[in-house]
Amino acid sequence: MCALRDNRSVSAVSLACKYRLSQQPNRPSMKKLSRRRKVSAANAGMTDGAENADDISARGRTDSTISGQAEEDEEFDFDDDDDLEYPVDDVELSQRYYLMACKEMKIHSIRNIFEGLVNEKMQCKGQVLLKDDVKACTIALLGNSNCECIVFDGNEIGQEAAQYFGDVFERNNYLTDIRITWNGLGTPGAEAICKGLLKNHYTRVLDLTGNQFNEDAAKYFKELMVENSALYELYLGHNYFREEGGELLGEGLEQNDFLRVLDLSWNHLRLKGAQAIGKALASNINLEVLNVAWNGFYIHGVSHIAMALTKNQALTDLDISCNRLSETCLGQFLKGMEKNTTLKKLRISRNHISHTGVLALLQHIQKFPTIGLQYVDIGDQHVQDDFVVLLKELQKTRKIDVQYGMVWSRDRDPIGKQDQTEDELALLNENPHYVLMEFMRLQKLRLVDLFHQMDTDKSKGISVQEFQEGLKAVDIPLKMKTLEKFVRACDLDKNGEIEYVELVEASKRHKEEIRRLSKTNVPMENTDLGRIQKLLRKIMLNNRGLPVNNDKGTDTNVQKSVDSNGTISIG
């Protein structure tokens, strides 16, 4: 017994067997069966007395049996543990094993683990688990038939404690989804888990993201991909397989016929490792989703992927983001795409590809109608207006969605001239509708007429983008960044549209303000409208390269008069 008390010298399997053997079935008490005998009327009185005595005796035996059963139940009462809040008699068998293991190893039970043993999903995130905590948990999981998914995320399990999981995965036939992420399992953990899953025919999802696996651990995953015929999804992102590990994983993928999803992102895969992964795609016939983002594929890896795509007819989703791909690499990739009809989603953001490259991508899709791409993600890559025009034209004939960044116009100002000036920033702090009215007055235009020109469908509402383009057409003196903020400020109800009613109301308020100012003795330059006029004049003169008459940016002799329509004249 002393040896068993030292739990560090006994395996989890041995302790689980010990607990299982120590359990005695809690059977209900047996009732005595009796048959009533027929008696004559003469002996009725004597018979009744006898039956009463028998009943008393039977009741005494029954009470004794129940009392004995209660004494037997008391042997499994663990309520004396300070950290337990559950009556052990009422818990499921695997929970009882867990509590017994915690008591014997003198550790506190963990609520998430205890309650997860009776649910389909056991989840423990962000809580540090020591070696004995993991051991007690695996003892309970060995014979558990409730859990189908276990999630251990950021528990600092480490290499030594990870070996207990191997026994569980080898013997438990109910776990279908295993997620042990960011726990530093290392090579010993990879060995234990992979060996435990070699003969497992029930687990479908294995997520071991962020566990410090290196080249030495790759051989165990290669063996797992070759021998295991049940895994559908394997996530190995954020590890350190590097070049040698990539070669081993490529060999395993080449011989695997069951995986549907494989994540190898953030693994420093490059050179021969990247080539091996690309080459494996040509032989694999079932993989549908491959994520190799944030590696170093460059021309070596992407050229092999391109060659594989000419033969592969299973892959539907490919992520090669942030792989040091240049426009030359993209050209190689597009050649492989010409004969592929099954790839639907392509993620290629954060690579060294300019507007010319992404434009060539669209042109290639347009040139080869058999290309099956329906979604392309180029991240925050800047494009020009001709890219948007081509995309809209392409969307008329096929279903395709492209995620991209800012759209630049070919006739835009140089980058250095797009910076916001202090005057423009000051103008953003003014009433946006007053700024609009004053600008249109200075240009001798009516804002209502401009609105009707932009409202081609006569819906009395135009989008913010269309309104911005309309103001650019009449040369509003604002840079792109300022204009975008200014137009959004004009949309008072923030519904994404500039409505005719909004402008009519703004025009009325503007005229009322002019009439009010005309009745005061305050100089025009000291009013809100006067300040807006000064800023607009100064910005317009600066944009034309003309000198400003004085430091205030407008003429010193500003005269004001109001006509019958409420229009103010500046002399």
C-alpha positions in Angstrom: 0.0 0.0 0.0 2.9 2.4 0.7 4.2 1.8 -2.8 0.8 2.7 -4.2 0.7 5.8 -2.1 3.7 7.1 -3.9 1.8 7.9 -7.0 4.9 9.1 -8.9 6.1 5.5 -9.1 2.8 4.1 -10.4 1.5 4.6 -13.9 -1.9 6.2 -14.6 -3.1 2.9 -16.1 -2.2 0.9 -13.0 -3.9 3.4 -10.7 -7.0 3.4 -12.8 -7.1 -0.4 -12.7 -6.7 -0.3 -8.9 -9.6 2.1 -8.5 -11.8 0.0 -10.8 -11.1 -3.2 -8.8 -11.8 -1.4 -5.5 -15.3 -0.5 -6.5 -18.1 -2.9 -5.2 -21.5 -2.9 -6.9 -24.1 -1.0 -4.9 -27.0 -3.5 -5.4 -30.5 -2.8 -3.9 -31.6 -5.0 -1.1 -33.5 -8.2 -2.0 -37.1 -8.7 -0.9 -38.2 -12.0 0.5 -40.8 -13.7 -1.7 -43.6 -15.5 0.3 -46.7 -17.4 -0.9 -50.0 -17.1 1.1 -51.4 -20.4 2.1 -55.1 -21.2 2.3 -56.4 -22.0 5.8 -59.7 -23.1 7.2 -62.0 -20.7 9.1 -61.4 -22.7 12.3 -57.7 -22.0 12.2 -58.0 -18.5 11.0 -57.3 -16.9 14.3 -54.2 -18.9 14.9 -53.0 -18.4 11.4 -53.4 -14.7 11.6 -51.2 -14.6 14.7 -48.5 -16.6 12.9 -48.6 -14.4 9.9 -48.2 -11.3 12.2 -45.1 -12.8 13.7 -43.7 -13.7 10.3 -44.3 -10.1 9.1 -42.5 -8.7 12.2 -39.5 -11.0 11.5 -39.4 -10.1 7.8 -39.4 -6.5 8.6 -36.6 -7.0 11.1 -34.5 -8.7 8.4 -35.3 -6.0 5.9 -34.2 -3.2 8.3 -31.1 -5.1 9.0 -30.3 -5.4 5.3 -30.9 -1.7 4.7 -28.7 -0.8 7.7 -25.9 -3.0 6.4 -26.2 -1.4 2.9 -26.0 2.1 4.5 -22.8 1.0 6.3 -21.4 -0.3 3.0 -22.2 3.1 1.3 -20.3 5.0 4.0 -17.1 3.4 2.7 -17.3 5.6 -0.4 -18.2 8.9 1.3 -15.4 11.4 0.5 -17.2 14.5 1.8 -14.5 14.9 4.4 -12.2 16.4 1.7 -12.1 20.2 2.2 -11.9 21.0 -1.6 -14.8 18.8 -2.7 -18.4 20.1 -2.9 -19.9 17.0 -4.5 -21.3 13.9 -2.8 -19.3 11.1 -4.2 -22.3 8.7 -4.1 -24.2 10.8 -6.7 -21.4 11.2 -9.2 -20.6 9.3 -12.4 -18.0 6.5 -12.2 -15.2 8.4 -14.0 -15.8 11.3 -11.7 -15.4 9.0 -8.7 -12.1 7.8 -10.1 -11.0 11.4 -10.5 -11.8 12.2 -6.9 -10.1 9.1 -5.6 -7.0 9.9 -7.6 -7.0 13.5 -6.2 -7.4 12.3 -2.7 -4.6 9.7 -3.0 -2.2 12.1 -4.6 -3.2 14.8 -2.1 -4.1 17.4 -4.7 -7.1 19.6 -5.1 -9.8 18.7 -7.7 -10.4 21.1 -10.6 -14.0 22.0 -11.3 -13.6 22.3 -15.1 -12.2 18.8 -15.3 -14.6 17.2 -12.8 -17.7 18.7 -14.5 -16.3 18.0 -18.0 -16.1 14.3 -17.3 -19.9 14.0 -17.7 -20.2 16.3 -20.7 -19.4 15.8 -24.4 -16.8 18.5 -24.2 -14.2 19.0 -21.4 -12.6 22.4 -21.6 -9.8 23.8 -19.4 -8.2 27.0 -20.6 -5.5 29.2 -19.0 -5.3 27.2 -15.8 -1.9 25.9 -14.8 -1.9 22.1 -14.5 0.9 20.3 -12.6 2.0 16.8 -13.4 -0.3 15.2 -10.7 -3.2 17.3 -12.0 -2.7 15.8 -15.5 -2.3 12.3 -14.1 -5.5 12.5 -12.1 -7.4 13.7 -15.2 -6.0 11.0 -17.5 -6.9 8.3 -14.9 -10.5 9.4 -15.1 -10.4 9.7 -18.9 -9.2 6.1 -19.4 -12.6 4.6 -18.9 -14.7 7.6 -19.6 -17.4 7.2 -22.3 -19.0 10.7 -22.1 -16.3 13.0 -23.4 -16.0 13.3 -27.1 -13.9 16.5 -27.2 -11.1 17.6 -24.8 -9.6 21.1 -24.9 -6.5 22.0 -22.9 -5.2 25.5 -23.9 -2.4 27.4 -22.2 -2.0 25.1 -19.2 1.8 24.8 -19.1 1.5 21.0 -19.1 5.1 20.5 -20.3 6.9 17.5 -21.7 6.9 15.1 -18.7 3.2 15.3 -17.9 2.2 15.0 -21.7 3.2 11.4 -21.7 0.1 10.5 -19.7 -2.1 11.4 -22.7 -0.6 8.6 -24.8 -2.2 6.0 -22.6 -5.6 7.7 -22.8 -5.6 8.0 -26.6 -4.6 4.4 -27.0 -7.4 3.0 -24.8 -10.2 5.5 -25.0 -12.5 4.8 -28.0 -14.9 7.7 -27.4 -12.6 10.8 -28.0 -13.1 12.1 -31.5 -11.7 15.7 -31.0 -8.4 16.3 -29.2 -7.1 19.9 -28.8 -4.0 20.4 -26.6 -2.7 23.8 -27.6 0.1 26.1 -26.4 1.3 23.7 -23.7 5.0 23.2 -24.6 4.7 19.4 -25.0 7.9 19.2 -27.0 9.3 16.1 -28.6 8.5 13.7 -25.7 4.9 14.8 -25.9 4.7 14.4 -29.6 6.1 10.9 -29.3 3.6 9.9 -26.6 0.6 11.3 -28.4 1.5 10.0 -31.8 2.2 6.5 -30.5 -1.1 6.5 -28.6 -3.0 7.4 -31.8 -1.3 5.0 -34.1 -3.9 2.3 -33.6 -6.7 4.7 -32.8 -9.6 4.5 -35.2 -11.9 7.0 -33.7 -10.2 10.4 -33.3 -11.0 12.7 -36.2 -9.5 16.1 -35.1 -6.1 16.6 -33.6 -5.0 20.2 -32.7 -1.5 20.6 -31.3 -0.8 24.2 -32.2 2.0 26.0 -30.4 3.7 23.1 -28.6 7.4 23.7 -29.4 7.8 20.7 -31.8 11.0 20.7 -33.8 12.7 18.5 -36.4 13.0 15.6 -34.0 9.2 15.5 -33.4 8.4 15.5 -37.1 9.3 11.8 -37.5 6.5 10.9 -35.1 3.9 12.9 -37.1 5.2 11.4 -40.3 4.5 7.9 -38.8 1.1 9.1 -37.6 0.1 10.3 -41.1 1.2 7.0 -42.7 -0.3 4.6 -40.2 -3.4 6.3 -38.9 -6.5 6.1 -41.1 -9.0 8.0 -39.0 -7.6 11.5 -38.7 -9.5 14.1 -40.8 -8.0 17.3 -39.4 -4.5 17.9 -38.2 -3.3 21.3 -36.8 0.4 21.8 -36.2 0.8 25.5 -36.6 3.2 27.7 -34.6 6.0 25.1 -34.1 9.6 24.8 -35.3 9.7 22.0 -37.9 12.0 24.0 -40.3 13.6 22.5 -43.3 14.3 18.9 -42.1 10.9 18.6 -40.4 9.2 19.9 -43.6 10.8 17.0 -45.6 9.5 14.4 -43.1 6.1 15.9 -43.0 6.0 16.0 -46.8 6.8 12.3 -47.0 4.0 11.6 -44.5 1.5 13.7 -46.5 2.5 12.0 -49.7 1.5 8.6 -48.3 -1.6 9.8 -46.4 -5.0 9.1 -47.9 -7.4 10.3 -45.2 -6.5 13.8 -44.1 -8.9 16.6 -45.2 -7.4 19.6 -43.3 -3.7 20.3 -42.6 -2.4 23.4 -40.9 1.4 23.9 -41.0 1.5 27.7 -40.7 4.3 29.5 -38.7 6.8 26.6 -38.9 9.8 28.1 -40.7 9.3 25.8 -43.7 11.6 26.7 -46.5 13.9 25.3 -49.2 13.8 21.5 -49.3 11.1 21.4 -46.7 8.9 23.7 -48.7 9.6 21.7 -51.8 8.6 18.5 -50.1 5.3 19.9 -49.0 4.5 21.2 -52.5 5.6 17.9 -54.1 3.3 15.9 -51.8 0.3 17.7 -53.1 0.7 16.0 -56.4 0.3 12.6 -54.9 -2.2 13.3 -52.1 -5.8 12.7 -53.4 -7.9 13.7 -50.4 -6.5 16.9 -48.8 -9.0 19.7 -49.2 -7.6 22.5 -47.0 -3.9 23.4 -46.7 -2.5 26.3 -44.6 1.2 27.0 -45.0 1.1 30.7 -44.3 3.9 32.6 -42.6 6.7 30.3 -43.8 9.5 30.8 -46.3 8.3 29.1 -49.4 9.5 31.7 -51.9 10.2 30.4 -55.4 11.4 26.9 -54.2 8.1 26.0 -52.6 5.6 27.8 -54.7 6.9 26.3 -58.0 6.4 22.8 -56.6 2.9 23.8 -55.5 2.2 25.1 -59.0 3.3 21.8 -60.5 1.2 19.9 -58.0 -1.9 21.9 -58.9 -1.8 20.7 -62.5 -2.4 17.1 -61.1 -4.2 17.7 -57.8 -8.0 17.7 -58.1 -8.9 17.6 -54.4 -7.5 20.9 -52.9 -10.2 23.6 -52.5 -8.6 26.0 -50.0 -5.0 27.1 -50.0 -3.4 29.7 -47.8 0.1 30.8 -48.8 0.1 34.3 -47.2 3.4 35.8 -46.0 5.7 33.4 -47.8 8.1 36.0 -49.4 6.4 35.6 -52.8 7.4 38.0 -55.5 5.7 38.7 -58.8 8.0 36.1 -60.4 6.7 33.6 -57.9 3.1 34.6 -58.7 3.8 34.1 -62.3 4.9 30.5 -61.6 1.9 29.9 -59.5 -0.5 31.2 -62.2 0.9 28.7 -64.7 -0.1 25.9 -62.4 -3.5 27.3 -61.9 -4.4 27.2 -65.6 -5.4 23.5 -65.5 -6.8 23.4 -62.0 -10.6 23.5 -61.7 -11.1 22.6 -58.0 -9.3 25.3 -56.0 -12.0 27.7 -54.8 -10.3 29.8 -52.1 -6.8 31.4 -52.4 -5.2 33.5 -49.6 -2.1 35.3 -50.8 -1.9 38.4 -48.7 1.3 40.0 -47.1 3.6 39.0 -50.0 5.9 41.2 -52.1 3.3 41.7 -54.9 2.5 45.1 -56.3 -0.6 46.3 -58.1 0.8 45.0 -61.3 0.9 41.5 -59.9 -2.6 41.4 -58.5 -3.9 42.9 -61.7 -2.2 40.1 -63.6 -4.0 37.6 -61.3 -7.4 38.9 -62.3 -6.4 39.0 -66.0 -5.3 35.4 -65.8 -8.6 34.4 -64.2 -10.4 36.2 -67.0 -8.3 34.6 -69.7 -8.8 31.0 -68.4 -12.5 30.5 -67.6 -11.8 26.9 -66.3 -10.0 28.3 -63.2 -12.4 27.6 -60.4 -11.4 30.4 -58.0 -14.4 32.0 -56.2 -12.6 33.8 -53.4 -9.2 35.6 -53.4 -7.7 37.4 -50.4 -4.8 39.8 -51.0 -5.2 41.4 -47.6 -4.5 45.2 -47.4 -2.7 45.3 -50.8 -3.3 48.7 -52.5 -4.8 48.5 -56.0 -5.6 51.1 -58.6 -9.0 52.0 -60.1 -8.3 49.8 -63.2 -8.2 46.8 -60.9 -11.7 47.6 -59.6 -13.0 48.1 -63.1 -11.7 44.7 -64.2 -13.1 43.0 -61.1 -16.6 44.4 -61.7 -16.4 43.3 -65.3 -15.3 39.8 -64.2 -18.1 39.5 -61.7 -20.7 40.0 -64.4 -19.8 36.6 -65.9 -18.7 34.5 -62.9 -19.0 34.3 -59.1 -15.8 35.7 -57.5 -15.0 37.8 -54.5 -11.7 39.6 -53.9 -10.6 41.1 -50.6 -8.2 44.1 -51.2 -7.0 47.3 -49.6 -7.1 51.0 -50.6 -8.0 52.0 -54.1 -5.6 54.6 -55.7 -6.5 56.7 -58.7 -4.0 56.9 -61.5 -4.3 60.7 -61.5 -3.9 61.1 -57.8 -1.4 63.6 -56.3 2.0 62.4 -55.3 2.3 60.9 -51.9 4.0 63.9 -50.5 1.2 66.2 -51.5 -1.5 64.1 -49.9 -0.7 65.0 -46.3 -3.3 67.0 -44.4 -2.4 70.6 -43.8 -3.2 72.5 -40.6 -5.9 74.5 -42.4 -7.6 71.4 -43.6 -7.6 69.9 -40.2 -9.1 73.1 -38.8 -11.8 72.9 -41.5 -12.7 69.4 -40.3 -13.7 71.0 -36.9 -16.3 73.2 -38.5 -19.9 72.5 -39.3 -19.6 70.2 -42.5 -22.8 71.5 -44.1 -21.7 75.1 -43.6 -18.4 74.3 -45.3 -20.3 72.7 -48.2 -22.6 75.7 -48.7 -19.7 78.2 -48.5 -17.6 76.3 -50.9 -20.4 76.0 -53.4 -21.1 79.7 -53.1 -17.5 80.6 -53.7 -17.6 78.4 -56.8 -20.9 80.0 -57.9 -22.6 76.6 -57.8 -25.7 75.2 -56.2 -25.2 72.1 -54.1 -28.8 70.9 -55.0 -27.9 70.9 -58.7 -24.8 68.9 -58.0 -26.8 66.4 -56.0 -29.3 65.9 -58.8 -26.4 65.2 -61.2 -25.0 62.5 -58.9 -28.5 61.0 -58.2 -28.8 59.2 -61.5 -31.5 56.8 -60.3 -33.6 59.6 -58.8 -33.7 57.8 -55.4 -33.0 61.0 -53.6 -30.1 59.4 -51.9 -26.5 58.8 -53.0 -23.7 56.8 -51.4 -20.9 58.4 -49.5 -18.4 57.2 -52.2 -20.5 58.8 -55.0 -20.8 62.1 -53.1 -17.0 62.1 -52.5 -16.4 61.6 -56.2 -18.9 64.4 -57.1 -17.1 66.9 -54.8 -13.8 66.0 -56.4 -15.3 66.7 -59.8 -16.0 70.3 -58.8 -12.4 70.7 -57.4 -13.1 70.9 -53.7 -9.8 72.0 -52.2 -9.3 69.0 -49.9 -6.7 66.2 -50.0 -7.9 62.6 -50.2 -7.6 61.8 -46.5 -9.3 65.1 -45.4 -12.1 64.6 -48.0 -12.9 61.1 -46.8 -13.3 62.3 -43.2 -15.2 65.3 -44.4 -17.8 63.4 -46.4 -18.3 60.9 -43.6 -19.0 63.9 -41.3 -21.7 65.1 -43.8 -23.6 61.8 -43.3 -25.2 62.9 -40.0 -27.4 59.8 -39.5 -24.4 57.5 -40.4 -26.5 55.3 -42.7 -23.9 55.3 -45.5 -25.9 57.7 -47.7 -26.2 61.5 -48.3 -29.9 62.2 -48.7 -31.6 65.1 -50.5 -33.6 65.9 -47.4 -30.4 66.4 -45.4 -29.0 68.9 -47.8 -32.3 70.8 -48.0 -32.4 71.2 -44.2 -28.8 72.2 -44.2 -29.4 74.9 -46.8 -32.3 76.3 -44.8 -30.1 76.5 -41.6 -27.3 78.1 -43.6 -29.6 80.9 -44.9 -31.1 81.5 -41.5 -27.6 81.8 -40.0 -26.8 84.4 -42.7 -29.9 86.4 -42.0 -29.2 86.3 -38.3 -25.6 87.6 -38.8 -26.8 90.4 -41.1 -28.9 91.8 -38.1 -25.9 91.9 -35.8 -23.0 94.3 -35.6 -20.4 91.6 -35.3 -17.7 91.8 -38.1 -18.1 88.9 -40.6 -14.5 87.7 -40.0 -15.3 87.1 -36.4 -18.2 84.7 -37.1 -18.3 81.0 -37.8 -19.1 81.6 -41.5 -16.3 84.2 -41.8 -13.8 81.7 -40.3 -14.9 79.0 -42.8 -14.5 81.5 -45.6 -11.0 82.4 -44.6 -9.9 78.8 -44.4 -11.4 78.0 -47.8 -9.9 81.0 -49.5 -6.5 80.3 -48.0 -6.5 76.6 -49.0 -7.7 77.4 -52.5 -5.0 80.0 -53.0 -2.3 77.7 -51.6 -3.4 74.9 -53.9 -3.1 77.2 -56.9 0.3 78.5 -55.8 -1.0 82.0 -55.3 0.1 84.3 -52.5 -2.2 85.1 -49.6 -2.9 88.8 -49.1 -2.2 88.7 -45.4 -1.5 86.4 -42.5 -5.2 85.7 -41.9 -5.5 84.2 -45.4 -8.1 86.6 -46.7 -8.6 90.3 -47.6 -8.5 92.8 -44.8 -11.5 94.8 -46.2 -14.2 92.3 -46.0 -17.6 93.8 -46.6 -20.9 92.0 -46.2 -24.3 92.5 -47.7 -27.4 90.3 -47.9 -29.6 90.2 -50.9 -33.3 89.4 -50.9 -32.6 85.6 -51.2 -30.4 85.6 -48.2 -27.1 85.3 -50.2 -24.2 87.0 -48.6 -21.7 88.9 -50.8 -18.1 89.3 -49.9 -16.2 92.3 -51.3 
